[in-house]
Amino acid sequence: MTVLSDELRESFASSVGSVNESCLLPPVIYTSGEFYEFERRALFQREWLCVGRADQVPEPGDFRCITLAGEPLILLRDSDGEIGVISAVCQHRGMVLAEGSGNTRRFTCPYHHWAYGLDGALLGAPAMERAVGFERADHGLPRLRTELWQGFVFCNFDAEAQPLGPTLAKIDDILENFGLPNTVTREGKTLPNLPWNWKVMMENFNDPYHASRLHGPLQTFAPSHLNDYLPWDPDDGAIGRIQHFTDIDGSFNPTKKCLLPVFANLTEAQRRRGSFVLIPPTLSLAIVPDEVAYFIISPDGPGEITIHIGYCFEASALADPMFEYLFEQAEQGVDNFNVQDVYADRMVQQGLNSVFAPRGRYSWQEETLAQFNRWLVTRYKRHWPTQVG
């Protein structure tokens, strides 16, 4: 029997009202393999997916590989200097033909040496001259639609999808004065095999309710009650909140102050706050006065994810001779929070598998979760399978 029933679809209604009237989405959507496959089709093959930053492939031929929801992809800069995203799956026998990162003029599959250009076109296929009706032009690597926003590269499997940028206007306002398209990207850690659902990760990331509880003394500079929630519109592509600090230049480390040079053009008001943003289904942003940290979230199944972490800084910050020492301290500072969040997310996923898993009511400090539910349910209903028989 399918979990994608009319009853489940109708049950979403109690999770999409105002935050003070809403509750958690049904636990099954965090644990079911069938529901995860539905999400792959309804969300990850139709929405804009972040694959990295444009400055990570600065030169023609530069490439980086990333797998999102089981799809191996290549972010690259082609010979004309244009950003592109192509599938990494060889169109002969399906081998993933590239890993990691580097610079190349062509991609050659190590299995049978089919070779592809940076535009995905098939350049060579040994010993195929006897294949009846075989035309190289018909067997190139699929190329995805791409869009740049604030220096981030997004791709979409859906050729008819609406542009991303207009749906993120309210986040552009938050990022004013950061100059994010011109920042320098510093790669952080990749955390594979994390045992929880991708939605658990996104909910925890943008939930201020837990900040003063789970993180306790680490986060007294940014307490749970000092948040403004960005208004929600059904056409929005992002969910966000503004976290006010108790003092200027707050940041997430044991000193509770920025360790790295602050973005030079920020106003005093911007230096007294941070922001947390979700651009579902793959990107989360943590914005503080001295850095913009990003988290690319890739589900590997209903109960497992990989997270790719990176940081954006002004170029002048990296020129500071103390940068490497300060960055190491800042990254270790964030790890103090991550340890607590990893524990919470792991235990939430275990609880959601229980027969006693709740559909708990929300606090007013979980406004961002109610908005995330609306984003999800709109898309679930749009692509819900028609029951037959």
VOGU-3710 file (C-alpha; in Angstrom, 3 decimals, decimal comma):
1> mtvlsdelre> 0,000/0,000/0,000  1,337/3,424/-0,936  2,014/6,093/1,698  1,069/8,728/-0,909  -2,598/8,571/-0,006  -5,303/11,203/-0,167  -5,486/10,975/3,617  -1,818/11,935/3,992  -2,204/14,828/1,566  -5,223/16,143/3,446
11> sfassvgsvn> -3,405/15,852/6,778  -0,924/18,535/5,677  -3,586/21,199/6,277  -2,902/21,308/10,021  0,758/22,234/9,384  0,402/25,226/7,046  -1,697/27,742/8,965  -0,407/30,475/11,241  2,398/29,294/13,510  0,210/29,502/16,611
21> escllppviy> -2,310/27,143/15,019  0,074/24,726/13,275  1,886/21,522/14,089  4,694/19,342/12,770  4,211/17,628/9,424  3,428/13,872/9,576  6,455/11,869/10,788  6,189/9,436/7,864  7,411/12,095/5,429  10,746/12,140/7,305
31> tsgefyefer> 11,221/8,369/7,356  9,551/6,729/4,338  11,659/5,584/1,409  8,652/5,916/-0,883  8,060/9,500/0,221  11,734/10,321/-0,312  11,512/9,061/-3,899  8,441/11,251/-4,364  10,456/14,243/-3,082  13,259/13,469/-5,530
41> ralfqrewlc> 10,765/13,749/-8,378  8,616/16,575/-7,009  11,323/18,785/-5,487  14,876/17,870/-6,420  14,084/17,391/-10,111  11,937/20,546/-10,340  13,375/23,166/-7,968  16,590/25,205/-8,154  19,500/23,315/-6,579  22,662/25,044/-5,372
51> vgradqvpep> 25,834/23,381/-6,657  28,466/25,847/-5,393  29,965/29,288/-5,943  31,023/30,804/-9,262  34,506/31,681/-7,946  35,158/27,995/-7,254  35,583/27,554/-11,034  37,364/30,796/-11,965  39,172/29,674/-15,148  38,002/28,003/-18,372
61> gdfrcitlag> 38,175/24,247/-17,865  37,808/24,419/-14,081  35,291/21,925/-12,730  33,886/20,618/-9,465  31,763/17,504/-8,978  28,860/17,267/-6,561  26,080/14,734/-6,057  22,647/16,062/-5,096  19,834/13,674/-4,173  21,627/10,868/-5,999
71> eplillrdsd> 22,356/12,856/-9,173  26,095/13,196/-10,026  26,686/16,681/-11,473  29,616/18,757/-12,730  29,852/22,504/-12,124  32,250/23,961/-14,690  33,429/26,998/-16,607  33,492/26,303/-20,331  35,996/27,408/-22,959  34,052/30,647/-23,491
81> geigvisavc> 34,234/31,437/-19,785  30,568/30,667/-19,127  29,324/28,811/-16,065  27,541/25,531/-16,760  26,263/22,393/-15,047  26,220/19,027/-16,814  25,461/15,468/-15,768  28,488/13,381/-14,783  26,845/10,178/-16,055  28,436/8,738/-19,210
91> qhrgmvlaeg> 25,776/8,219/-21,855  27,234/4,873/-22,913  26,877/2,527/-19,924  26,108/4,952/-17,110  29,478/5,178/-15,366  30,095/8,357/-13,357  32,968/9,781/-15,387  34,423/12,407/-13,046  35,032/12,990/-9,361  36,563/15,730/-7,256
101> sgntrrftcp> 37,730/18,915/-8,940  40,370/20,101/-11,376  40,913/21,652/-14,789  40,381/19,879/-18,090  39,643/20,408/-21,770  37,443/17,326/-21,971  35,928/14,601/-19,817  36,932/11,076/-20,797  35,085/8,169/-19,243  37,722/5,761/-17,873
111> yhhwaygldg> 35,555/2,735/-18,698  35,427/2,822/-22,527  36,982/6,222/-23,270  33,942/8,062/-24,521  35,071/11,699/-24,464  32,952/14,811/-23,930  33,580/18,524/-24,340  32,983/21,144/-21,684  29,593/21,791/-23,292  28,684/18,119/-22,840
121> allgapamer> 28,959/17,262/-26,535  30,260/13,784/-27,336  33,640/14,263/-29,032  34,736/10,686/-29,459  33,450/7,122/-28,976  35,943/4,384/-29,910  34,831/1,434/-32,055  31,278/2,666/-32,543  31,487/2,823/-36,343  29,445/-0,390/-36,709
131> avgferadhg> 26,600/0,748/-34,420  23,638/1,184/-36,766  22,306/4,725/-36,821  24,712/5,912/-34,130  25,187/9,693/-34,185  27,515/11,365/-31,697  25,271/14,418/-31,559  22,537/12,286/-29,974  24,657/11,106/-27,034  26,024/14,168/-25,259
141> lprlrtelwq> 25,987/14,698/-21,512  22,696/16,315/-20,413  23,122/20,019/-19,689  21,008/21,636/-16,974  19,542/25,108/-16,788  21,707/27,356/-14,623  21,201/30,629/-12,825  23,579/32,767/-10,774  22,347/34,530/-7,657  24,637/36,465/-5,309
151> gfvfcnfdae> 27,603/34,453/-6,614  25,919/31,088/-5,974  25,339/28,739/-8,916  21,974/27,007/-9,121  20,797/24,418/-11,607  17,409/22,968/-12,473  16,390/19,721/-14,187  13,133/21,340/-15,269  13,612/23,282/-18,503  10,305/25,085/-17,914
161> aqplgptlak> 10,975/26,216/-14,338  10,403/29,870/-13,476  13,530/31,973/-12,803  14,893/31,826/-9,273  16,104/35,393/-8,749  12,721/37,144/-8,513  11,656/34,776/-5,725  14,628/35,822/-3,555  14,138/39,600/-3,533  13,641/39,758/0,227
171> iddilenfgl> 16,987/37,998/0,746  18,709/40,471/-1,593  17,595/43,168/0,848  19,274/41,359/3,757  22,511/40,969/1,779  22,743/44,625/0,784  26,260/45,948/1,498  27,822/42,482/1,733  28,894/42,505/-1,934  28,449/38,741/-1,981
181> pntvtregkt> 29,025/38,221/-5,745  32,538/39,650/-5,317  33,531/37,782/-2,174  36,136/35,032/-1,983  34,937/31,511/-1,188  36,776/29,479/1,407  35,798/25,839/1,366  34,998/24,229/4,684  34,250/20,681/5,659  32,159/18,072/3,886
191> lpnlpwnwkv> 30,161/15,997/6,364  28,899/12,723/4,829  26,616/10,015/6,215  24,738/12,192/8,698  21,811/10,050/9,899  18,778/12,296/9,560  16,304/13,531/6,962  17,154/16,642/4,956  14,080/18,464/6,307  15,227/17,863/9,896
201> mmenfndpyh> 18,447/19,641/8,969  16,660/22,620/7,431  14,231/22,909/10,336  16,998/22,884/12,934  19,088/25,363/10,958  16,403/28,035/10,912  14,707/27,366/14,262  15,550/30,066/16,824  13,407/28,363/19,491  16,239/25,987/20,401
211> asrlhgplqt> 19,005/28,616/20,425  18,678/29,735/24,044  17,953/26,175/25,201  20,157/23,700/23,353  23,079/26,121/22,946  22,622/27,764/26,334  25,623/29,917/27,371  27,148/29,788/23,876  24,323/31,881/22,463  23,436/34,466/25,072
221> fapshlndyl> 24,512/37,147/22,556  21,715/36,033/20,179  18,761/34,886/22,291  15,706/33,127/20,927  13,277/35,978/21,557  15,275/38,590/19,594  14,182/37,548/16,094  12,236/39,230/13,321  10,653/36,824/10,850  10,562/37,811/7,196
231> pwdpddgaig> 6,995/37,957/5,850  5,824/35,029/3,767  4,435/35,167/0,273  3,342/32,031/-1,627  5,693/32,947/-4,486  8,735/33,205/-2,212  11,686/30,911/-2,865  13,217/31,450/0,570  12,445/31,493/4,284  14,392/33,862/6,512
241> riqhftdidg> 14,722/35,563/9,867  16,804/38,349/11,346  18,574/37,487/14,593  19,316/40,562/16,687  22,441/40,581/18,853  22,831/41,996/22,342  25,946/43,871/21,181  27,661/44,944/17,967  29,603/42,423/15,832  28,297/39,236/17,381
251> sfnptkkcll> 29,373/35,877/15,984  29,119/32,166/16,691  32,186/31,304/18,735  32,962/31,242/22,476  34,040/34,915/22,450  30,599/35,777/20,983  32,356/38,438/18,873  33,578/38,552/15,279  37,078/37,117/14,966  37,593/38,037/11,307
261> pvfanlteaq> 37,458/41,452/9,586  33,897/42,765/9,336  32,449/43,468/5,876  33,542/47,039/5,240  30,275/48,518/3,921  27,887/47,269/6,592  25,783/49,770/8,469  25,840/49,797/12,253  22,379/48,218/12,221  23,689/45,344/10,080
271> rrrgsfvlip> 26,591/44,847/12,485  24,110/44,397/15,328  22,318/41,452/13,748  22,696/38,223/11,824  20,363/36,388/9,479  19,449/32,790/8,777  18,045/31,843/5,382  16,701/28,681/3,757  16,587/28,397/-0,031  15,031/24,938/-0,254
281> ptlslaivpd> 15,697/22,273/-1,040  19,501/22,490/-0,853  20,901/25,780/0,502  21,095/27,330/3,964  22,859/30,611/4,786  24,158/31,924/8,109  24,963/35,628/7,747  27,004/37,474/10,400  29,062/40,687/10,162  32,373/38,979/9,380
291> evayfiispd> 31,319/36,033/7,189  28,538/34,399/5,222  28,566/30,662/5,863  26,678/28,390/3,507  25,559/24,791/3,776  24,671/22,755/0,680  22,466/19,890/1,826  22,173/16,728/-0,248  19,911/13,853/0,791  21,343/10,382/0,289
301> gpgeitihig> 18,112/8,652/1,327  15,174/9,258/3,647  17,396/9,173/6,734  20,818/10,304/5,534  22,386/13,484/4,199  25,718/14,978/3,157  26,508/18,614/3,976  29,053/20,731/2,071  30,101/23,789/4,105  31,712/26,937/2,730
311> ycfeasalad> 32,399/30,537/3,745  32,371/33,863/1,905  34,736/36,685/2,883  35,792/40,011/1,473  39,084/39,646/-0,417  40,770/42,050/2,001  40,012/39,674/4,891  42,084/36,910/3,307  44,963/39,354/2,814  45,262/39,740/6,588
321> pmfeylfeqa> 48,416/37,828/7,658  46,432/36,484/10,622  43,577/35,191/8,460  44,433/31,468/8,609  44,799/31,531/12,391  41,587/33,489/12,863  39,661/31,330/10,397  40,744/28,194/12,242  39,486/29,655/15,508  36,213/30,789/13,910
331> eqgvdnfnvq> 35,601/27,361/12,369  36,329/25,650/15,670  33,933/28,077/17,338  31,109/27,082/15,001  31,935/23,432/15,678  30,843/23,952/19,299  27,341/24,644/17,995  27,520/21,906/15,379  28,247/19,209/17,969  25,047/20,120/19,804
341> dvyadrmvqq> 22,996/20,376/16,604  24,305/17,033/15,301  23,216/15,364/18,530  19,766/16,976/18,380  19,185/16,134/14,699  20,271/12,522/15,190  17,965/12,054/18,144  15,041/13,769/16,376  15,366/11,353/13,458  15,338/8,416/15,869
351> glnsvfaprg> 12,232/9,804/17,527  10,433/10,334/14,234  10,796/6,598/13,557  8,944/5,773/16,772  5,313/4,639/16,891  4,915/7,498/19,380  6,350/10,137/17,036  4,311/13,314/17,522  2,833/16,006/15,389  3,789/18,536/18,018
361> ryswqeetla> 2,461/22,082/18,230  4,775/24,993/17,386  5,966/27,850/19,567  5,683/31,384/18,188  9,487/31,216/17,959  9,136/28,549/15,228  7,552/30,824/12,613  10,197/29,771/10,094  9,101/26,125/10,410  5,495/26,998/9,575
371> qfnrwlvtry> 6,723/28,914/6,523  8,916/25,985/5,444  5,863/23,723/5,714  3,958/26,029/3,353  6,815/25,922/0,846  6,857/22,117/0,997  3,122/21,452/0,951  2,517/23,758/-2,005  4,918/21,626/-4,038  3,753/18,306/-2,629
381> krhwptqvg> 0,185/19,068/-3,695  1,264/20,375/-7,101  2,944/17,064/-7,942  0,884/14,606/-5,889  0,286/11,414/-7,854  -3,223/10,725/-9,100  -4,633/7,629/-7,460  -5,725/4,925/-9,886  -8,450/2,421/-9,100
//
